[in-house]
């Protein structure tokens, strides 16, 4: 039997459960050895959510499946493949079964999609995996809301001008100087495009390493976070981070249009 192993972990799951890629890999290797199966390859995705199947190593595994490289996919737990029941069913019924490839779990030995009984248990467990994913999402949302209510940084896209240190926003001096310059130039009625061009001419990169545009300048000018405030779920409140500009300067720029 030619077998492909699949492992996945999100950063949060590894931190909470200690279920790292190495643990999953060792279990898969030991199981294949006990069954005298040939382990062709282990495909690994690190720090990737189980809500989607669009993952680099997973996509490569499916491509190799189409090439006939193996007869079975084995994973530590079925939720390593996906926490979405819909995704699991589509994968097995529309992709793997037509290729004659089964899906099996090391720790859930009753799951083997090559048998009717195993397929039934696969569907049941997939339902609970999807429920667990939704519960995790809700808990994360509640935790972010609680943190923002206290003025803390709740995550998301890190604003230009700040770094995150131990979960708190801390001013990045070099970037903060650029933020102050953007506000100063806009107060002097410089157009958004001219401000962006000036930064690009100086080879000042955005947070993502790209070039500045009128829209990215507009985002900086409309973000109240630079005044020491936090916006989350439509609410704006005083943050626990230091401001980069004054409230007066912020308001004057808004009035200038």
C-alpha positions in Angstrom: 0.0 0.0 0.0 1.4 3.3 -1.1 0.5 6.0 1.4 0.7 9.8 1.6 0.7 11.5 5.1 -0.9 14.9 5.8 -0.2 17.1 8.8 -1.5 20.6 9.6 -1.4 22.9 12.5 -2.5 26.5 13.1 -0.4 28.7 15.4 -3.1 28.9 18.0 -3.7 25.1 18.1 -0.1 24.4 18.6 0.2 26.9 21.4 -2.9 25.6 23.2 -2.7 21.8 22.5 0.9 21.2 21.8 -0.2 19.3 18.7 2.8 20.2 16.6 3.7 18.9 13.2 6.5 16.7 14.6 4.0 14.8 16.9 1.6 14.2 14.0 4.5 13.2 11.7 5.8 10.6 14.2 2.4 9.1 14.7 1.8 8.7 11.0 5.3 7.1 10.5 4.7 4.7 13.3 1.3 3.7 12.1 2.5 3.1 8.5 5.4 1.0 9.9 3.0 -1.1 11.9 0.9 -1.8 8.8 3.9 -2.5 6.6 2.8 0.3 4.3 5.1 2.4 2.1 5.0 6.0 3.1 5.6 8.0 -0.1 5.6 11.5 1.4 4.3 13.6 4.3 2.7 16.9 3.2 2.8 19.6 5.9 1.0 22.9 6.3 2.1 25.0 9.2 0.1 27.9 10.6 -2.9 27.4 8.3 -6.6 27.3 9.3 -8.7 24.2 8.9 -11.6 26.3 7.4 -10.2 26.2 3.9 -8.6 23.6 1.6 -6.6 26.2 -0.2 -3.1 25.4 1.3 0.2 25.0 -0.4 1.1 21.5 0.6 -2.4 20.2 0.5 -2.8 21.5 -3.1 0.4 19.7 -4.0 -0.8 16.5 -2.4 -4.1 16.6 -4.4 -2.0 17.2 -7.6 0.2 14.2 -6.8 -3.0 12.1 -6.1 -4.1 12.8 -9.6 -0.8 11.5 -10.9 -1.4 8.2 -9.1 1.5 8.5 -6.7 -0.3 6.9 -3.8 -3.4 4.8 -2.8 -4.3 6.2 0.6 -4.1 9.5 2.5 -3.5 9.1 6.2 -3.7 11.9 8.8 -3.3 12.1 12.6 -6.9 13.3 13.0 -9.5 13.9 10.4 -9.8 17.6 11.4 -6.2 18.1 10.2 -7.6 17.8 6.7 -10.5 20.1 7.3 -12.9 21.3 10.0 -15.6 22.0 7.4 -18.0 19.1 6.8 -18.8 20.5 3.3 -15.1 20.6 2.4 -14.5 17.1 3.7 -17.4 15.6 1.7 -16.4 17.4 -1.5 -12.8 16.2 -1.1 -13.7 12.6 -0.6 -16.7 12.2 -2.9 -15.6 14.4 -5.8 -11.9 14.2 -5.7 -10.4 11.2 -3.9 -13.1 8.5 -4.5 -13.0 8.8 -8.4 -9.2 8.3 -8.1 -9.6 5.2 -6.0 -7.9 6.9 -3.0 -9.2 6.5 0.5 -8.8 8.8 3.5 -7.9 7.3 6.9 -7.2 8.7 10.5 -4.5 7.3 12.8 -6.3 8.2 16.1 -9.8 7.6 14.8 -9.3 4.0 13.5 -13.1 3.7 12.8 -12.7 6.3 10.0 -11.7 4.7 6.7 -13.6 6.0 3.6 -12.9 2.8 1.7 -15.7 1.1 3.6 -19.4 2.2 4.0 -19.2 2.0 7.8 -16.0 4.1 7.8 -17.6 6.7 5.4 -20.6 7.0 7.7 -18.4 7.7 10.8 -16.4 10.1 8.7 -19.5 12.2 8.1 -20.5 12.2 11.7 -17.0 13.2 12.9 -16.9 15.9 10.2 -20.0 17.4 11.7 -18.4 17.7 15.1 -15.2 19.1 13.7 -17.2 21.9 12.0 -19.0 22.6 15.2 -15.7 22.9 17.1 -14.3 25.3 14.4 -17.3 27.6 14.9 -16.9 27.5 18.7 -13.2 28.4 18.4 -14.1 31.3 16.0 -16.7 32.6 18.5 -14.3 32.4 21.4 -11.6 34.3 19.5 -14.2 37.0 18.6 -15.3 37.3 22.2 -11.7 37.5 23.4 -10.9 40.3 20.8 -14.0 42.2 21.8 -13.1 42.0 25.5 -9.5 43.2 24.8 -10.7 46.1 22.7 -13.3 47.1 25.4 -10.3 47.7 27.7 -8.5 49.8 25.0 -6.2 47.0 24.0 -5.1 46.0 20.4 -7.5 43.3 19.3 -5.4 42.1 16.4 -6.0 42.5 12.6 -4.0 44.5 10.2 -1.1 46.2 12.1 -1.3 50.0 11.4 1.8 51.7 9.9 3.6 53.6 12.7 3.3 50.9 15.3 4.8 47.6 16.3 3.3 45.0 18.6 5.2 44.1 21.7 3.7 41.6 24.1 0.2 42.2 22.6 0.4 46.0 23.0 0.9 48.7 20.3 4.3 50.4 20.6 5.4 53.4 18.5 7.8 52.6 15.7 9.8 55.9 15.7 10.9 55.9 12.1 7.4 55.1 10.8 5.8 57.5 13.2 7.9 60.3 11.7 6.4 59.4 8.3 2.9 59.4 9.7 3.4 62.9 11.2 4.8 64.1 7.8 1.7 62.7 6.0 -0.6 64.6 8.3 1.5 67.8 8.1 1.6 67.7 4.3 -2.2 67.1 4.1 -2.8 70.0 6.5 -0.9 72.2 4.0 -3.4 71.0 1.4 -1.0 68.7 -0.5 -3.0 66.2 -2.5 -3.1 62.5 -1.5 -1.3 61.5 -4.7 1.5 64.0 -4.2 2.0 62.8 -0.7 2.2 59.2 -1.9 4.6 60.2 -4.7 6.8 62.0 -2.2 7.1 58.9 0.0 7.8 56.7 -3.0 10.5 59.1 -4.3 12.2 58.7 -0.9 11.8 54.9 -1.3 9.7 54.7 1.9 7.8 51.4 1.8 4.4 50.7 3.2 4.0 48.2 6.0 3.7 45.4 3.4 6.7 46.5 1.5 4.8 48.1 -1.4 4.5 51.5 -2.8 2.2 54.2 -1.4 -1.0 55.1 -3.2 -3.6 57.8 -2.7 -5.8 55.2 -1.0 -3.2 54.0 1.4 -2.5 57.7 2.3 -6.3 58.2 2.8 -6.3 55.2 5.2 -3.6 56.7 7.4 -5.3 60.1 7.4 -8.7 58.5 8.5 -7.4 56.1 11.1 -8.1 57.4 14.6 -5.6 54.9 16.1 -2.9 57.6 15.6 -4.7 59.8 18.2 -4.5 57.1 20.8 -7.9 55.7 20.2 -9.1 52.2 19.3 -12.0 51.3 16.9 -13.6 47.9 17.1 -17.0 46.6 15.9 -18.2 50.2 15.2 -17.1 51.5 18.6 -14.3 54.0 19.2 -12.7 54.3 22.6 -9.5 55.4 24.3 -6.7 53.0 23.7 -3.9 51.9 26.0 -1.2 52.9 23.4 0.6 56.3 22.9 -0.7 58.6 20.2 1.5 59.7 17.3 -0.5 62.9 16.5 -2.7 65.2 18.4 -6.5 65.1 18.2 -6.5 68.6 17.0 -4.2 67.8 14.0 -6.4 64.8 13.2 -9.6 66.9 13.2 -8.1 69.7 11.2 -7.1 67.2 8.4 -10.6 65.7 8.4 -12.0 69.2 7.9 -9.6 69.9 5.0 -11.3 67.0 3.1 
